[in-house]
Every structure is written in C-alpha cells, then in structure tokens.
Amino acid sequence: MNTLADAWSWLTTSANWSGDGGIRQRLGQHLFLTVVCLLISCLIALPVAVVLGHLGKGGALAVNISNIGRAVPTFAVLVLLLLTPIGGHGEWPTVIALVLFAVPPLLTNAYVGMREVDRDVVRAARGMGMTGRQLMLGVEVPLALPLILTGVRIAAVQLVATATLAALAGGGGLGRIITAGFNLASTAQVVAGAVLVAVFALIVEGLFEAGRLLVPGRFRGGGSG
C-alpha cells in the first residue's frame, strides 16, 4: 500500500507534469509514436488485406506470414534492429519494430472481414454490373468495416502498451518515466509510469468503443483478435 500511495503522490506532484521530461511531454511523445506507427501499419496492411480478401487468393498465406510476428517478441526485433545500420537512425528501429507488431491484427481482421461478406450480396452486386473495383470499395469494404475497425482498435491498444520499448532505444514516451524510475531506484516512479501506460491504453480502448457505438448499427461488430 505504501508503494501505491507513493506512486499516487508522484503522479499528483505538479512538478512531475511540466518541464523537460515531464509527464505531459512524455505523453505527447507516446501519442505521436503510437499514431505514426498505427498509420504506417494501416497503410501497409489494410490495402493488402482488402485486395487479397476481394480476390480470395493468397490471403491465408499473407495472414500466416504476418502472424509470425506474434511469435517473435517486439523487444527481440528492436534489439536486432539496433545492431544493424538502421540502429543509428533515431526512432526508426522503434518504428519498424512496432509496425511489424501492429500489422498482424490489422491484416487478419481485414482479410477475414472481406471473406465473411455475404456471397449472395456479392453475386447480386456482380449481377447489377458492378466492376471489381466498385464491388470491392462500394460493397465489400463497407460490410467488412466492423472487423477492419476491430483490427485497428486491437493494433492501437497494443501499440500504446508496446511503445514503452522506445525508451530502451533512447526514444521518448512514457517508457522513459519507467526507465528513469529504475535508474533512480524509485519504485513509486516505476509504478506511476506503468499506471500512466495502462490508463492511456484504457482511454484508447474507450475511444474506439465510443466511436463504435456512434456509427450506424450495420457497421458495428465483433472481431478476431
């Protein structure tokens, strides 16, 4: 209980929120890194998943290859990247490691969503004379949107939690609060940093859930994690 009380005291100390290395700065860095990695991951995974899901060819192989990333710890990928020439290029090792980590849920959910579109609807659209592109973008993608967005949500929450590894590569983010706590032998600061990451992840989860409830009912749905 003393540790939790000390962590709360650390979090409620105004000096820890401002200035260089303060919570506000670290939170901004963490948010920026998460958004950048999520955008890059979406740009890589979603077009591939949508096209393969539309064609119904090669998708299973792509999903299986992407899921290999789940078996390799992000920390191990980050360490290996730091040992390569890429390691001397600022945040890039962290960005690459996080993107590789975020691609599997995006690719899997989008591909499954495309393949689960009612085939009768697809045949009816073809019968109306729709081209492949019109069918994909006008029918299949809207119907697959619940699973696509579920993949985005899963990837976003995972990125928030895993972006703490940026601190190990000298980057910013909330992970710096935790590593600084270890360096100072301050258990209260380590716990406070962990609480900040957990709360941030819960907020991101809550925002996606709120967004899901605001969209029309036909665009809601579950997903494959």
Backbone hydrogen bonds, N-H to C=O, Kabsch-Sander energy under -0.5 kcal/mol:
donor,donor_aa,acceptor,acceptor_aa,energy
5,A,1,M,-2.6
6,D,2,N,-2.7
7,A,3,T,-2.5
8,W,4,L,-2.5
9,S,5,A,-2.2
10,W,6,D,-2.2
11,L,7,A,-2.4
12,T,8,W,-2.0
13,T,10,W,-1.0
14,S,12,T,-0.7
16,N,13,T,-1.6
17,W,14,S,-1.7
18,S,14,S,-0.9
22,G,19,G,-2.0
23,I,16,N,-2.4
24,R,17,W,-1.5
26,R,22,G,-2.5
27,L,23,I,-2.9
28,G,24,R,-2.2
29,Q,25,Q,-2.2
30,H,26,R,-2.4
31,L,27,L,-2.6
32,F,28,G,-2.5
33,L,29,Q,-2.5
34,T,30,H,-2.3
35,V,31,L,-2.6
36,V,32,F,-2.5
37,C,33,L,-2.3
38,L,34,T,-2.3
39,L,35,V,-2.6
40,I,36,V,-2.4
41,S,37,C,-2.4
42,C,38,L,-2.5
43,L,39,L,-2.4
44,I,40,I,-1.6
45,A,41,S,-3.1
46,L,42,C,-1.7
48,V,44,I,-0.8
49,A,45,A,-2.7
50,V,46,L,-2.8
51,V,47,P,-2.3
52,L,48,V,-2.5
53,G,49,A,-2.5
54,H,50,V,-2.1
55,L,51,V,-2.5
56,G,52,L,-2.6
57,K,52,L,-0.8
62,A,58,G,-2.1
63,V,59,G,-2.8
64,N,60,A,-2.4
65,I,61,L,-2.5
66,S,62,A,-2.5
67,N,63,V,-2.1
68,I,64,N,-0.6
68,I,65,I,-1.0
69,G,66,S,-1.3
70,R,67,N,-1.2
71,A,67,N,-0.6
71,A,68,I,-1.2
72,V,68,I,-0.8
77,V,73,P,-1.9
78,L,74,T,-2.6
79,V,75,F,-2.4
80,L,76,A,-2.3
81,L,77,V,-2.3
82,L,78,L,-2.0
83,L,79,V,-1.0
84,T,81,L,-1.1
87,G,81,L,-0.7
87,G,84,T,-1.9
88,G,85,P,-1.3
89,H,86,I,-2.2
92,W,89,H,-2.0
95,V,91,E,-2.5
96,I,92,W,-2.9
97,A,93,P,-2.2
98,L,94,T,-2.5
99,V,95,V,-2.5
100,L,96,I,-2.4
101,F,97,A,-1.3
102,A,98,L,-1.8
103,V,99,V,-1.8
106,L,102,A,-1.2
107,L,103,V,-3.0
108,T,104,P,-2.9
109,N,105,P,-2.0
110,A,106,L,-1.9
111,Y,107,L,-2.3
112,V,108,T,-2.6
113,G,109,N,-2.5
114,M,110,A,-2.1
115,R,111,Y,-2.2
116,E,112,V,-1.6
117,V,114,M,-0.8
122,V,118,D,-1.7
123,R,119,R,-2.7
124,A,120,D,-2.2
125,A,121,V,-2.2
126,R,122,V,-2.3
127,G,123,R,-2.3
128,M,124,A,-1.1
129,G,126,R,-1.9
130,M,125,A,-1.8
135,L,131,T,-2.6
136,M,132,G,-2.4
137,L,133,R,-2.6
138,G,134,Q,-2.5
139,V,135,L,-1.6
140,E,135,L,-2.5
141,V,136,M,-2.6
143,L,139,V,-1.8
144,A,140,E,-2.1
145,L,141,V,-0.8
145,L,142,P,-0.6
147,L,144,A,-0.6
148,I,144,A,-2.1
149,L,145,L,-2.9
150,T,146,P,-1.7
151,G,147,L,-2.0
152,V,148,I,-1.8
153,R,149,L,-2.5
154,I,150,T,-2.6
155,A,151,G,-2.5
156,A,152,V,-2.5
157,V,153,R,-2.4
158,Q,154,I,-2.3
159,L,155,A,-2.3
160,V,156,A,-2.1
161,A,157,V,-1.8
162,T,158,Q,-2.4
163,A,159,L,-2.5
164,T,161,A,-0.7
165,L,162,T,-2.2
166,A,163,A,-1.8
167,A,164,T,-1.5
168,L,165,L,-1.3
169,A,165,L,-0.7
169,A,166,A,-1.0
170,G,167,A,-1.4
171,G,166,A,-2.9
176,R,173,G,-1.6
177,I,174,L,-1.0
178,I,174,L,-1.2
179,T,175,G,-2.7
180,A,176,R,-2.3
181,G,177,I,-1.7
182,F,178,I,-2.0
183,N,179,T,-2.4
184,L,180,A,-2.0
185,A,182,F,-1.1
186,S,181,G,-3.1
187,T,185,A,-0.8
190,V,186,S,-1.9
191,V,187,T,-2.7
192,A,188,A,-2.3
193,G,189,Q,-2.5
194,A,190,V,-2.2
195,V,191,V,-2.4
196,L,192,A,-2.2
197,V,193,G,-2.0
198,A,194,A,-2.3
199,V,195,V,-2.8
200,F,196,L,-2.4
201,A,197,V,-2.4
202,L,198,A,-2.2
203,I,199,V,-2.4
204,V,200,F,-2.3
205,E,201,A,-2.4
206,G,202,L,-2.6
207,L,203,I,-2.5
208,F,204,V,-2.1
209,E,205,E,-2.2
210,A,206,G,-2.6
211,G,207,L,-2.4
212,R,208,F,-2.2
213,L,209,E,-1.9
214,L,210,A,-1.1
215,V,211,G,-1.0
219,F,216,P,-2.1
220,R,217,G,-1.7
225,G,223,G,-0.6
